[in-house]
């Protein structure tokens, strides 16, 4: 029997699911509202129901799903499958995801941090499929990270490795959502770009747009000739470069992959980041590392967590 695996990307607004082959081919997609305010048990039941829906949509039975991986936006105890907390989900503290879904679905369940899942997807079948060491930075509402060394996810002593959005890039700087000051996330996330632009743009009409978002600022910088926007984008690239340089000097990876909504800005922003890294990183370290955009984009987490489930199903070991 051909085995299939389901990856679930648990978001505050939507559950994104993918039915994935053992080789990492995305066979079928499904997106459905998370309904987080109704509580963890409701969301877990929606996950279980959605696994049945995606299997049916792909023309196979739920019994054909050998294992399910769940990517969680927060710290996870991967050995027990317990989510410590998920700040963007209502009442998600110490939730037994693995135990609950194994009871509901009767198959192997793997719970993984969502950025780790994206890293593993890019490593197995995406931008980093030909390297042994890589780091991913997810640049969206916040900044997440995942690290692979020698073909394995780096988890740390308490499953808290790769919180790269909370590398300090400016001592005593902007307040971050984590409570510290000067974190990378407070300067290089999409949220931070909008907040910084509103404070620092001066008389720019764009700063007073109530619907202002990161894309509008990048468009104004690259297409509209807005000098304030161009300065904010340049400084954002430089702060991101400081974070990447810290990563390069600590880990010396073969590749850094950038993903998330901010990468919609394309090669011009990526080139600014590369330029800034080149100005401050050790020459040999920088020369040995490729900095590039994600290949899998928004599918990286779904594919990665499905493949993490495939590894556990096949070997009994975490990815």
C-alpha positions in Angstrom: 0.0 0.0 0.0 1.3 3.5 -0.9 1.7 5.5 2.2 0.6 9.1 2.4 1.3 11.7 5.0 -0.6 14.9 6.1 1.0 18.1 7.2 -1.0 20.6 9.1 0.1 24.3 9.5 -1.8 25.6 12.5 -2.4 29.3 12.1 -4.4 31.7 14.2 -6.8 32.3 11.3 -6.6 29.2 9.1 -5.6 25.5 9.2 -3.6 24.7 6.1 -3.2 21.0 5.2 -1.3 19.1 2.6 -1.5 15.5 1.6 2.2 14.6 0.8 3.9 11.5 -0.6 6.9 9.9 1.1 9.1 11.6 -1.4 7.7 15.1 -0.5 5.4 15.6 -3.4 2.4 17.8 -2.5 -0.6 15.9 -3.8 -3.5 17.8 -2.4 -4.2 21.0 -0.4 -6.9 22.1 1.9 -7.5 25.3 3.9 -10.2 25.8 6.5 -10.8 28.3 9.3 -9.1 27.5 12.6 -11.9 28.9 14.8 -9.4 29.4 17.6 -11.7 31.4 19.9 -13.7 28.2 20.4 -10.9 26.7 22.3 -8.2 24.0 21.9 -10.4 21.0 21.9 -12.6 22.4 19.1 -9.5 23.2 17.0 -8.1 19.7 17.6 -11.4 18.2 16.4 -11.3 20.5 13.3 -7.8 19.2 12.6 -9.0 15.6 12.8 -12.0 16.3 10.6 -9.8 18.1 8.1 -7.5 15.1 7.8 -10.6 13.1 6.7 -11.6 15.8 4.3 -8.2 16.1 2.6 -8.0 12.3 2.2 -11.4 12.2 0.7 -10.6 15.1 -1.6 -7.6 13.3 -2.9 -9.6 10.1 -3.5 -8.1 8.0 -0.7 -9.3 6.8 2.7 -8.3 8.2 6.1 -6.8 4.8 6.8 -4.3 5.5 3.9 -2.8 8.3 6.0 0.1 6.7 7.8 1.1 9.7 10.0 0.2 13.3 10.5 2.6 16.2 11.4 1.3 19.4 13.0 3.3 22.6 12.8 2.7 24.8 15.9 3.3 28.5 16.1 5.1 28.3 19.5 7.3 26.2 21.7 6.6 22.4 21.5 7.9 19.5 23.6 8.5 17.2 20.5 9.1 14.1 22.7 5.7 14.3 24.3 3.8 16.2 21.7 2.7 18.9 24.2 2.4 22.5 23.1 3.8 24.7 25.9 2.0 27.8 24.6 0.9 29.3 21.3 0.5 33.1 21.7 -1.7 33.6 18.6 -4.2 30.9 19.6 -6.8 31.2 22.3 -6.0 29.3 25.6 -3.3 27.2 24.0 -1.1 26.4 27.1 0.2 22.9 27.8 -2.1 21.2 25.2 -1.6 17.5 24.6 -1.7 17.7 20.8 -0.2 14.2 20.0 -2.3 12.3 22.6 -5.5 14.0 21.5 -5.0 13.5 17.7 -3.8 10.0 18.1 -7.0 9.2 19.9 -9.1 10.9 17.3 -7.3 9.6 14.2 -5.7 6.3 15.3 -2.4 7.1 13.5 1.1 8.4 14.3 1.2 12.1 15.2 4.2 14.4 15.3 4.0 17.9 16.8 6.7 20.3 15.6 7.4 24.0 15.8 6.2 25.7 12.6 9.5 27.3 11.6 11.3 24.0 12.2 8.8 22.5 9.9 9.5 25.1 7.2 13.2 24.5 7.6 12.8 20.8 7.2 10.6 21.2 4.1 13.2 23.4 2.4 16.0 21.0 3.4 14.3 17.9 2.1 12.7 19.1 -1.2 13.2 22.9 -1.4 16.0 25.5 -1.7 18.4 23.6 0.6 17.9 20.1 -0.7 21.6 19.8 -1.8 23.2 21.0 1.5 23.8 19.5 4.9 23.5 22.7 7.0 21.0 25.5 6.6 19.1 28.1 8.5 15.7 29.5 7.7 14.2 32.8 8.8 10.5 33.3 8.4 9.8 37.0 7.9 6.1 37.8 8.5 4.1 39.2 11.4 7.0 38.0 13.5 10.4 36.4 12.8 10.8 32.7 13.3 13.8 30.4 12.7 14.9 26.8 12.1 18.3 25.3 12.0 19.6 22.1 10.3 23.1 20.8 11.0 24.4 17.6 9.5 21.0 16.8 8.1 19.1 17.0 11.5 17.0 19.7 13.1 18.8 21.5 15.9 16.4 21.5 18.9 18.6 22.4 21.9 18.5 21.2 25.5 14.8 22.0 26.0 13.4 22.2 22.5 13.9 26.0 22.4 16.7 26.3 19.9 16.3 28.5 16.8 14.3 31.4 18.4 16.2 33.5 15.9 13.7 36.3 15.9 14.9 37.1 19.4 18.6 37.5 18.6 19.5 40.9 19.9 20.5 43.3 17.1 20.3 46.6 19.2 20.9 46.6 22.9 18.1 48.5 24.7 16.3 49.0 21.4 12.7 48.7 20.4 10.3 46.8 22.7 9.6 43.3 21.3 6.5 41.3 21.8 8.5 38.8 23.9 9.1 41.6 26.5 12.8 42.2 25.7 14.3 45.1 23.8 16.3 45.1 20.6 15.2 41.8 19.2 15.5 41.1 15.5 11.7 40.7 15.3 11.3 44.3 16.6 13.2 45.6 13.5 12.9 43.1 10.7 9.3 41.7 10.8 6.5 43.1 8.7 4.8 44.4 11.8 7.9 46.3 12.8 8.4 47.8 9.4 4.9 49.4 9.6 5.4 50.6 13.2 8.8 52.1 12.5 7.6 53.8 9.4 4.7 55.4 11.2 7.0 56.8 13.9 10.0 57.7 11.7 8.5 58.8 8.3 7.8 62.4 9.3 5.5 64.2 6.9 5.0 61.3 4.5 1.3 61.0 3.6 1.7 57.2 3.4 2.4 57.1 7.2 -1.1 58.3 7.9 -2.9 55.7 5.8 -5.0 53.7 8.3 -4.7 50.6 6.1 -0.9 50.8 5.7 0.9 47.5 5.4 4.5 46.3 4.8 3.9 45.8 1.1 2.8 49.4 0.6 6.0 50.6 2.2 8.2 48.4 0.0 6.2 49.4 -3.1 6.7 53.1 -2.1 10.4 52.5 -1.6 11.1 50.6 -4.9 8.5 52.0 -7.2 7.2 55.2 -5.8 10.4 57.1 -5.0 9.3 57.7 -1.4 12.6 58.6 0.4 11.3 57.8 3.9 10.1 54.4 2.8 13.4 53.7 1.1 15.3 54.6 4.3 13.1 52.3 6.4 13.5 49.4 3.9 17.3 49.9 3.8 17.6 50.0 7.6 15.4 46.9 7.8 17.7 45.0 5.5 20.7 46.1 7.6 19.1 44.9 10.8 18.3 41.6 9.2 21.9 41.5 8.0 23.1 41.9 11.6 21.0 38.9 12.6 22.1 36.8 9.7 25.8 37.7 10.3 25.4 36.6 13.9 24.0 33.3 12.6 26.8 32.9 10.1 29.5 33.5 12.7 27.9 31.1 15.2 26.9 28.3 12.9 28.7 28.7 9.6 25.8 27.2 7.6 26.0 26.5 3.8 22.7 28.3 3.2 20.3 30.8 4.8 16.8 30.7 3.4 14.4 33.6 3.7 10.7 33.1 3.5 7.4 34.6 4.6 5.3 37.5 3.4 8.1 40.1 3.3 9.9 38.1 0.6 7.2 39.2 -1.7 9.4 42.3 -2.2 11.6 40.1 -4.4 15.2 40.2 -5.5 15.7 43.9 -4.8 15.2 43.4 -1.0 17.2 40.2 -1.1 20.1 42.0 -2.8 20.0 44.7 -0.1 20.3 42.1 2.6 23.1 40.3 0.8 25.0 43.6 0.3 24.7 44.4 4.0 25.8 40.9 5.1 28.8 41.2 2.8 29.9 44.4 4.5 30.0 43.0 8.0 30.4 39.2 7.9 33.8 37.5 7.9 34.8 37.1 4.2 35.3 33.3 4.3 32.1 32.7 6.3 30.1 34.8 3.9 31.7 33.3 0.8 30.7 29.8 2.0 27.1 30.6 2.5 24.3 31.2 -0.1 21.5 33.6 1.0 18.4 33.0 -1.0 14.6 33.0 -1.0 12.5 30.0 -0.3 11.5 27.7 -3.1 8.5 26.2 -1.4 7.1 29.4 -0.2 3.9 29.0 1.8 3.9 25.2 1.3 7.2 24.7 3.2 5.6 24.2 6.6 3.0 21.8 5.4 5.4 19.7 3.4 8.1 19.8 6.1 5.8 18.7 8.9 4.4 15.9 6.7 7.9 14.7 6.0 8.8 14.9 9.7 5.9 12.6 10.3 7.1 10.3 7.5 10.6 10.1 9.2 9.0 9.2 12.5 6.7 6.7 11.0 9.6 5.0 9.2 12.3 5.2 11.8 10.7 6.0 15.2 13.1 9.0 15.3 12.4 12.7 15.2 13.6 14.6 12.1 
